[in-house]
Amino acid sequence: MSHREMAVTRSFLFTPANHPRRVIKVFQVGADAVILDLEDAVAIAEKASARADVVTAFSGSEHKCLHYVRINGVDTEFWRDDLKATVGPWLDGVVLPKVESSAALREVEAVLASAEREVGLAVGQLDLLPIIETAKGVEAAAEIATAGSRIRRFAFGGGDYTLDLDYEWTADEDVLAYARARLSHASRLGNLQPPVDTVVLQINDDERFTDSARRGRKFGFGGKLCIHPNQVPLTHSVFSPSAAEIDHARAVVAAFEAAEASGSASIQLDGYFIDYPIVYKSQRILALASLLEQQELS
């Protein structure tokens, strides 16, 4: 199993591919994955030259974070050349914005597979991370998730989503609830990993970011897109099991194993009813904690 497939990826930190100082810094803040951006953060006049910046930055990086590039959308003239220029052994994955159909996903996969073959990579080696960020994409999420593609998880783009629908994106994020639920349901239908939650645009508001991350976690999301280095440790705090959660999970598993050995499949622990679903959830928490511990030591 590859490093990418084994990694627990909670934080995906964006930075413009054509800003050398930011690119140097982005590898130093401890994000699980770095996304060098060729889309929104790069002016049209610089898109072609920024592709070489991606290759230079990633091929010279010895950091253990995963390397992703966000290419331009399928409705632009840039995305094919983005893939041809940036795919190589230095890359772990491709972020695809504004995905609205499985047909668009298959089109990109075909070009990505060709680019992999061109540089001697196994077809399917690179991750393809679609961002769902329009009403059409949200409604098509189940179809996209079950299309039999190489994708392993979705990401959610709240900025473009609220723009598309002319929603008011307030701190309570009520307007994001429907999309978050659709994406978590679709991910389960497609047997995908938990989706990655939206960015938060208020880079100096740690409380708003943390509240947003907690809402995403409640909806079954497993990580968050970040646009500022300060958001990375906040993400890790929310999407990693706390010491209290780990202790409780251990107590649940131990108590249930003892009860099961005596012929019972349901017990009470500290005033809570415990049966198999609660045990499975606790086992999942302990498995995640173990993976994160191994990741820190590697």
C-alpha positions in Angstrom: 0.0 0.0 0.0 1.4 3.4 -0.9 2.1 6.3 1.4 -0.9 8.2 0.0 -3.3 5.3 0.5 -2.1 4.8 4.1 -2.2 8.5 5.0 -4.8 10.1 7.2 -5.5 13.3 5.4 -7.3 15.9 7.6 -5.9 19.2 6.3 -5.5 20.2 2.7 -3.7 23.6 2.5 -4.0 25.7 -0.6 -1.4 28.1 -1.9 -1.0 29.8 -5.3 1.5 27.9 -7.4 3.1 31.0 -8.7 4.0 32.7 -5.4 7.5 31.4 -4.5 7.6 32.7 -0.9 4.2 31.2 -0.1 5.1 27.9 -1.7 8.3 27.6 0.4 6.3 28.3 3.6 3.4 25.9 2.8 5.6 22.9 3.4 6.7 24.1 6.8 3.3 24.3 8.7 2.5 20.6 9.1 -0.4 20.2 6.7 -1.3 16.6 5.8 -1.6 17.7 2.1 -0.5 20.7 0.2 -2.5 21.9 -2.8 -0.6 24.1 -5.3 -3.4 26.1 -7.1 -3.5 26.7 -10.8 -7.2 27.8 -10.8 -8.7 30.7 -8.8 -5.4 32.0 -7.3 -3.6 32.3 -10.6 -4.2 35.0 -13.2 -5.0 33.9 -16.8 -1.7 35.4 -18.1 0.3 33.3 -15.6 -1.5 30.0 -15.8 0.9 28.4 -18.3 4.1 29.4 -16.5 2.7 28.4 -13.1 2.6 24.8 -14.2 6.4 24.6 -14.2 6.3 26.1 -10.7 4.2 23.1 -9.5 6.8 20.7 -10.8 9.7 22.6 -9.4 8.1 22.9 -5.9 7.0 19.3 -5.6 10.0 17.6 -7.2 12.3 19.5 -4.8 10.2 18.8 -1.7 11.4 16.2 0.9 8.5 16.9 3.3 6.1 14.1 4.1 2.9 15.9 3.3 1.0 14.8 0.2 1.4 16.8 -3.0 -1.7 17.9 -4.9 -2.3 20.3 -7.7 -5.6 22.0 -8.4 -6.1 22.2 -12.1 -8.6 24.5 -13.9 -12.1 23.3 -14.5 -13.4 21.2 -17.5 -15.2 24.3 -18.8 -11.9 26.0 -19.4 -9.2 25.7 -22.1 -6.5 25.1 -19.5 -7.2 21.8 -17.8 -5.7 19.4 -20.3 -2.4 21.2 -20.4 -2.5 21.5 -16.7 -2.5 17.7 -16.4 0.1 17.1 -19.1 2.5 19.6 -17.6 2.2 18.7 -13.9 1.7 14.9 -13.7 4.8 13.1 -12.6 6.3 11.0 -9.8 6.4 14.1 -7.6 2.6 14.2 -7.5 0.1 12.4 -5.2 -3.1 13.7 -6.6 -5.1 16.2 -8.7 -7.9 18.4 -7.4 -10.7 19.0 -9.9 -12.9 22.1 -9.3 -16.6 22.5 -10.0 -17.4 18.8 -10.8 -21.1 18.5 -11.8 -21.4 15.1 -13.5 -19.8 11.7 -13.8 -19.3 12.4 -17.6 -17.0 15.3 -16.8 -15.1 13.1 -14.3 -14.6 10.4 -16.8 -13.3 12.9 -19.4 -10.7 14.1 -16.9 -9.8 10.6 -15.9 -9.1 9.6 -19.5 -6.6 12.5 -19.9 -5.1 11.9 -16.5 -4.6 8.2 -17.4 -2.9 9.2 -20.6 -0.6 11.6 -18.7 0.3 8.8 -16.2 1.2 6.5 -19.0 3.4 9.2 -20.6 5.6 9.6 -17.5 5.7 5.9 -16.6 3.2 5.9 -13.7 0.6 3.2 -13.2 -2.8 4.2 -14.4 -4.8 5.1 -11.4 -1.8 5.8 -9.2 -2.8 9.4 -8.7 -5.7 10.4 -6.6 -8.4 12.5 -8.2 -10.2 14.8 -5.7 -13.4 16.4 -7.1 -14.7 19.6 -5.5 -18.5 19.7 -5.4 -19.4 23.4 -5.3 -22.5 24.1 -7.3 -26.2 23.2 -6.9 -25.9 20.9 -10.0 -22.9 19.1 -8.5 -24.6 18.6 -5.1 -27.7 17.1 -6.7 -25.4 14.8 -8.9 -23.2 13.8 -6.0 -24.7 10.3 -5.6 -24.3 9.6 -9.4 -20.7 10.9 -9.3 -19.8 8.8 -6.2 -21.1 5.6 -7.7 -19.7 6.0 -11.2 -16.9 3.5 -10.6 -14.1 6.1 -11.0 -10.8 6.4 -9.2 -12.0 9.0 -6.8 -11.6 8.2 -3.1 -13.4 11.2 -1.5 -15.2 14.4 -2.3 -14.3 17.9 -1.2 -16.9 20.6 -0.6 -16.5 24.2 -1.9 -18.8 26.5 0.1 -17.7 29.7 -1.5 -18.8 28.9 -5.0 -21.8 26.9 -3.7 -23.2 29.9 -1.9 -22.4 32.1 -4.9 -24.2 29.8 -7.3 -27.3 29.9 -5.2 -27.0 33.5 -4.0 -27.1 32.3 -0.4 -25.9 34.4 2.5 -23.0 32.5 4.1 -23.3 33.5 7.7 -21.4 32.2 10.7 -24.1 29.7 11.6 -23.6 28.0 8.2 -27.3 26.9 8.1 -27.3 27.2 4.3 -24.5 24.6 4.0 -26.4 21.8 5.9 -28.2 20.4 2.9 -25.0 20.2 0.8 -23.1 18.6 3.6 -25.7 16.0 4.1 -25.9 15.2 0.4 -22.2 14.8 0.2 -21.9 12.5 3.2 -24.8 10.4 2.0 -23.3 10.1 -1.5 -19.9 9.2 -0.1 -21.4 6.4 1.8 -23.3 5.2 -1.2 -20.1 5.1 -3.2 -18.1 3.6 -0.4 -15.8 6.6 -0.4 -13.7 8.0 2.4 -15.3 10.8 4.5 -15.5 14.0 2.5 -13.4 17.1 3.0 -15.2 20.1 4.3 -15.2 23.6 2.8 -12.8 26.4 3.3 -13.5 29.3 5.7 -12.8 32.7 4.2 -12.3 34.6 7.4 -8.6 33.8 8.0 -8.3 35.7 11.2 -11.4 34.3 12.9 -10.2 31.0 14.6 -13.6 30.6 16.4 -15.6 30.7 13.2 -13.2 28.3 11.6 -13.3 25.9 14.5 -17.1 26.0 14.6 -17.3 25.4 10.9 -14.9 22.4 11.2 -17.0 20.9 14.0 -20.2 21.2 11.9 -18.4 19.4 9.1 -17.3 16.7 11.5 -20.9 16.3 12.8 -21.9 15.6 9.2 -19.4 12.9 8.8 -16.6 14.9 7.1 -13.0 13.8 7.8 -11.0 16.9 7.1 -11.0 20.5 5.9 -9.7 22.6 3.1 -7.5 25.4 4.4 -6.4 28.7 3.0 -4.1 29.9 5.8 -1.4 28.1 7.8 -3.1 29.0 11.1 -6.1 26.9 10.0 -4.0 23.7 9.9 -3.6 23.0 13.6 -7.3 23.9 14.2 -8.2 21.3 11.6 -6.1 18.7 13.2 -7.6 19.4 16.6 -11.2 19.0 15.3 -10.6 16.0 13.1 -8.4 14.0 15.4 -9.9 12.0 18.3 -9.4 13.8 21.6 -7.8 12.1 24.6 -11.3 11.9 26.2 -12.8 10.4 23.1 -10.1 7.8 23.0 -10.4 6.9 26.7 -14.2 6.6 26.3 -13.9 4.4 23.2 -11.5 2.1 25.1 -13.9 1.8 28.0 -16.8 1.1 25.7 -14.9 -1.7 23.8 -13.5 -3.2 27.0 -16.9 -3.2 28.7 -18.7 -4.6 25.7 -16.2 -7.4 25.2 -16.6 -8.4 28.8 -20.4 -8.3 28.5 -20.4 -10.2 25.2 -18.2 -12.9 26.7 -20.9 -13.4 29.3 -23.6 -13.7 26.7 -25.0 -10.1 26.6 -25.0 -7.9 23.5 -26.2 -4.7 25.2 -25.0 -2.9 28.4 -25.0 0.4 30.1 -21.9 2.4 30.7 -21.9 5.7 32.6 -25.6 6.1 32.0 -25.4 5.4 28.3 -26.9 2.4 26.5 -24.2 0.5 24.6 -24.9 -2.0 21.8 -23.1 -3.0 18.5 -23.4 0.4 16.6 -21.8 2.2 19.6 -19.1 -0.4 19.8 -18.3 -0.1 16.1 -18.1 3.7 16.4 -15.7 3.3 19.3 -13.6 0.8 17.3 -13.5 3.3 14.4 -12.2 6.0 16.8 -9.5 3.8 18.1 -8.4 2.7 14.6 -8.1 6.4 13.6 -6.1 7.2 16.7 -3.8 4.4 16.0 -3.3 5.5 12.3 -2.5 9.0 13.4 0.0 7.8 16.0 1.8 5.7 13.4 1.7 8.7 11.0 3.4 11.0 13.5 6.1 8.4 14.1 6.9 7.8 10.4 
